[in-house]
């Protein structure tokens, strides 16, 4: 079984696994659930073995999957989604997940999770839901439902990490990470605490660095500039207001600290291609 759209790729076939690695490896976030046998894969300078009931997760900007060997009885389910989608899902959790960036960094260095029975059941349930929806090609809400399933699965992963990893013992400080990591983490924290500040200069001033240096660090650590991150959280929030509330445009502009409704409309048009009222009428966001 190999099913896919532009949004998601799902397979339990070795040929599908090879296809996904060859065509999507660099641009995809990948999760592999091993159900039988094993796979040895070269990752981060060492050969890792993924055993039955292990979940392997490769996140954006992590080491690429290298050479691999599979056992004759290897059985698995593999899901891949574009890095931009995964980053968006994780970024949306920023408001409710204070250790969002810390968990993402942890996943880069600790990609394998042995799952207990309940967690395995969750995984199989999400795979089943994705399979049903991928096969339902007549649904007008197919994309939205796939996104919601992926979002729920991401939240379940974050929840599971809280159960098996003590993040309270992993506080990021200048003593434990290099300066650029610390600066980027501090920028992420400021962005979470002050989402309505839309000037790179403001964040740079708070961090005591130049806007150019902040953008360089951001690009180096995440592949995105500081201004792109700021725009992402602003657009994500305005979409939530437009999609899920009936607040007048002027009220949304006020809540989000835009100078006026006109400026808010211009910003929305620039970043979504639609006016706020037009966006509200769309089925797809």
C-alpha positions as CSV (number, residue, x, y, z in Angstrom):
1,X,0.0,0.0,0.0
2,X,1.4,3.3,-1.1
3,X,-0.8,6.4,-1.0
4,X,0.1,10.0,-1.4
5,X,-1.0,13.6,-2.1
6,X,1.1,16.8,-2.3
7,X,0.6,17.0,1.5
8,X,1.4,13.4,2.7
9,X,3.1,10.2,1.6
10,X,2.1,6.9,3.3
11,X,3.5,3.5,2.6
12,X,4.2,0.0,4.1
13,X,6.0,-1.3,1.0
14,X,9.8,-1.4,0.6
15,X,9.5,0.0,-2.9
16,X,7.5,2.9,-1.5
17,X,10.2,3.4,1.2
18,X,12.9,3.6,-1.5
19,X,10.7,6.0,-3.6
20,X,10.1,8.3,-0.7
21,X,13.8,8.4,0.2
22,X,14.9,9.1,-3.4
23,X,12.3,11.8,-4.2
24,X,11.5,13.4,-0.8
25,X,14.3,12.8,1.6
26,X,15.8,16.3,1.7
27,X,12.4,18.1,1.8
28,X,10.4,15.8,4.0
29,X,9.8,15.1,7.7
30,X,9.7,11.3,8.1
31,X,8.3,8.9,10.7
32,X,8.9,5.2,10.5
33,X,7.0,2.7,12.8
34,X,8.7,-0.7,12.7
35,X,6.2,-3.6,13.3
36,X,8.4,-6.6,12.6
37,X,12.1,-7.3,11.8
38,X,14.4,-4.4,11.8
39,X,16.1,-1.8,9.7
40,X,19.7,-0.5,10.2
41,X,20.1,3.1,8.9
42,X,23.1,5.4,8.9
43,X,22.2,8.6,10.7
44,X,24.3,11.2,12.5
45,X,27.6,9.4,11.9
46,X,26.4,6.0,13.2
47,X,24.3,3.0,12.2
48,X,21.1,3.0,14.1
49,X,18.8,-0.1,14.4
50,X,15.1,0.5,14.4
51,X,13.4,-2.5,16.1
52,X,9.8,-3.7,16.3
53,X,7.6,-1.1,18.2
54,X,10.2,1.6,17.6
55,X,9.2,4.9,16.2
56,X,11.9,6.8,14.2
57,X,11.3,10.5,13.5
58,X,13.5,12.6,11.2
59,X,12.7,16.3,11.6
60,X,13.6,19.3,9.4
61,X,17.3,20.4,9.2
62,X,18.4,17.0,10.8
63,X,20.9,14.7,9.2
64,X,19.8,12.9,6.1
65,X,19.1,9.2,6.1
66,X,22.2,7.4,4.8
67,X,22.7,3.9,3.6
68,X,20.5,1.3,5.1
69,X,19.9,-2.5,5.4
70,X,16.6,-4.2,6.1
71,X,16.0,-7.7,7.5
72,X,14.0,-10.1,5.3
73,X,11.1,-10.0,7.7
74,X,11.0,-6.2,8.0
75,X,7.5,-4.7,8.2
76,X,6.8,-1.0,8.8
77,X,4.6,2.0,8.2
78,X,6.3,5.1,6.9
79,X,4.7,8.6,6.7
80,X,6.4,11.7,5.2
81,X,5.1,15.2,5.0
82,X,6.8,18.3,3.5
83,X,9.2,20.1,6.0
84,X,7.3,23.3,5.5
85,X,4.0,21.6,6.7
86,X,5.7,20.0,9.7
87,X,7.4,23.2,10.7
88,X,4.0,24.9,10.5
89,X,2.4,22.3,12.7
90,X,5.1,22.6,15.3
91,X,5.1,26.4,15.0
92,X,1.4,26.5,15.7
93,X,2.1,24.8,19.0
94,X,4.3,27.6,20.0
95,X,1.6,29.3,22.0
96,X,0.8,26.2,24.1
97,X,4.1,24.4,24.0
98,X,6.8,26.4,25.8
99,X,9.4,23.7,25.0
100,X,8.6,23.6,21.3
101,X,12.1,24.4,20.1
102,X,13.8,22.3,22.8
103,X,11.8,19.3,21.7
104,X,12.6,19.8,18.1
105,X,16.3,20.0,18.9
106,X,15.9,16.8,21.0
107,X,14.4,14.9,18.1
108,X,17.3,15.8,15.9
109,X,19.7,13.9,18.2
110,X,17.4,11.3,19.6
111,X,15.2,10.1,16.7
112,X,14.1,6.7,18.1
113,X,11.3,6.1,20.6
114,X,10.4,2.6,21.9
115,X,6.6,2.8,22.1
116,X,4.4,1.2,24.8
117,X,1.2,-0.6,23.9
118,X,-1.0,2.5,24.2
119,X,1.3,4.7,22.1
120,X,1.4,1.9,19.4
121,X,-2.4,1.9,19.4
122,X,-2.4,5.6,18.8
123,X,0.0,5.3,15.9
124,X,-2.0,2.6,14.3
125,X,-5.2,4.6,14.7
126,X,-3.7,7.7,13.0
127,X,-2.4,5.5,10.2
128,X,-5.8,4.0,9.8
129,X,-7.4,7.5,9.7
130,X,-4.9,8.7,7.1
131,X,-5.5,5.7,5.0
132,X,-9.2,6.1,5.0
133,X,-8.9,9.8,4.1
134,X,-6.3,9.3,1.4
135,X,-8.6,6.7,-0.2
136,X,-11.6,9.1,-0.1
137,X,-10.9,11.1,-3.2
138,X,-14.4,12.6,-3.4
139,X,-14.3,14.5,-0.1
140,X,-14.4,18.3,-0.4
141,X,-12.6,18.5,2.9
142,X,-9.9,16.0,2.3
143,X,-7.0,18.4,2.7
144,X,-8.3,19.9,5.9
145,X,-9.0,16.5,7.5
146,X,-5.5,15.3,6.6
147,X,-4.0,18.4,8.2
148,X,-6.1,17.9,11.3
149,X,-5.0,14.2,11.6
150,X,-1.4,15.2,11.1
151,X,-1.8,18.0,13.7
152,X,-3.3,15.6,16.2
153,X,-0.5,13.0,15.6
154,X,2.1,15.8,16.1
155,X,0.5,16.7,19.4
156,X,0.5,13.1,20.5
157,X,4.2,12.9,19.8
158,X,4.8,16.0,21.9
159,X,2.7,14.5,24.6
160,X,4.6,11.2,24.5
161,X,7.9,13.1,24.7
162,X,6.8,14.7,27.9
163,X,6.2,11.2,29.4
164,X,9.6,9.7,28.5
165,X,12.0,12.7,28.6
166,X,12.7,15.0,31.5
167,X,12.9,18.4,29.8
168,X,13.1,20.2,33.1
169,X,16.7,18.9,33.3
170,X,17.5,20.2,29.9
171,X,17.2,24.0,30.3
172,X,19.0,25.8,27.5
173,X,21.7,28.2,28.8
174,X,24.8,29.9,27.5
175,X,26.8,27.3,29.4
176,X,25.2,24.3,27.7
177,X,24.9,25.3,24.1
178,X,26.9,27.5,21.7
179,X,26.1,31.2,21.4
180,X,24.1,31.0,18.1
181,X,21.9,28.2,19.5
182,X,21.3,30.2,22.6
183,X,20.5,33.4,20.7
184,X,18.1,31.6,18.3
185,X,16.3,29.9,21.3
186,X,16.0,33.3,22.9
187,X,14.5,34.7,19.7
188,X,12.0,31.9,19.6
189,X,11.1,32.6,23.2
190,X,10.7,36.3,22.6
191,X,8.6,35.6,19.5
192,X,6.3,33.3,21.6
193,X,6.0,35.9,24.4
194,X,5.6,39.0,22.1
195,X,3.8,37.7,18.9
196,X,2.5,41.1,17.9
197,X,6.0,42.7,17.5
198,X,6.6,42.6,13.8
199,X,9.9,44.4,13.5
200,X,13.2,42.4,13.3
201,X,14.8,45.5,14.9
202,X,12.7,45.1,18.0
203,X,13.8,41.5,18.6
204,X,17.4,42.3,17.8
205,X,17.4,45.2,20.3
206,X,16.0,43.0,23.0
207,X,18.7,40.4,22.3
208,X,21.5,43.0,22.2
209,X,22.5,42.2,18.6
210,X,22.1,43.7,15.2
211,X,19.1,42.8,12.9
212,X,21.5,41.4,10.3
213,X,23.2,39.1,12.8
214,X,19.8,37.9,14.1
215,X,18.7,37.1,10.6
216,X,22.0,35.3,9.9
217,X,21.7,33.1,13.0
218,X,18.0,32.4,12.3
219,X,18.8,31.3,8.7
220,X,21.7,29.2,9.9
221,X,19.8,27.4,12.7
222,X,16.4,27.0,11.0
223,X,16.7,27.7,7.3
224,X,14.4,30.7,7.7
225,X,15.2,34.4,8.3
226,X,14.0,36.2,11.3
227,X,11.5,38.2,9.2
228,X,10.1,34.9,7.8
229,X,9.5,33.5,11.3
230,X,7.8,36.8,12.4
231,X,5.6,36.7,9.3
232,X,4.8,33.0,9.9
233,X,3.4,33.6,13.4
234,X,1.6,36.7,12.4
235,X,-0.1,35.0,9.4
236,X,-0.9,31.9,11.5
237,X,-2.6,34.1,14.1
238,X,-4.6,36.2,11.6
239,X,-5.8,33.0,9.9
240,X,-7.0,31.7,13.2
241,X,-9.0,34.9,13.8
242,X,-10.4,35.0,10.3
243,X,-11.2,31.3,10.2
244,X,-12.5,30.7,13.7
245,X,-14.1,34.0,14.9
246,X,-16.7,36.4,13.6
247,X,-14.8,39.5,15.0
248,X,-15.0,42.5,12.7
249,X,-11.8,43.2,10.7
250,X,-11.1,46.4,12.7
251,X,-11.3,44.4,16.0
252,X,-8.9,41.8,14.8
253,X,-6.5,44.5,13.6
254,X,-6.8,46.1,17.1
255,X,-6.2,42.8,19.0
256,X,-3.1,42.1,16.8
257,X,-1.8,45.6,17.3
258,X,-1.9,46.7,13.7
259,X,-2.0,50.5,13.3
260,X,-5.4,50.3,11.6
261,X,-7.7,48.0,9.7
262,X,-6.4,49.2,6.3
263,X,-2.8,48.2,7.2
264,X,-4.1,44.8,8.4
265,X,-5.9,44.3,5.1
266,X,-2.8,45.2,3.2
267,X,-0.7,42.8,5.3
268,X,-3.2,39.9,4.9
269,X,-3.4,40.5,1.1
270,X,0.4,40.5,0.8
271,X,0.9,37.2,2.8
272,X,-2.2,35.2,1.8
273,X,-3.0,36.6,-1.7
274,X,-6.5,37.4,-0.5
275,X,-8.3,40.2,1.4
276,X,-9.5,39.3,4.9
277,X,-13.1,39.0,3.8
278,X,-12.2,36.9,0.8
279,X,-10.1,34.6,3.0
280,X,-13.0,34.1,5.3
281,X,-15.1,32.8,2.4
282,X,-12.5,30.2,1.3
283,X,-12.9,26.5,2.2
284,X,-9.1,26.1,2.0
285,X,-6.7,28.2,4.0
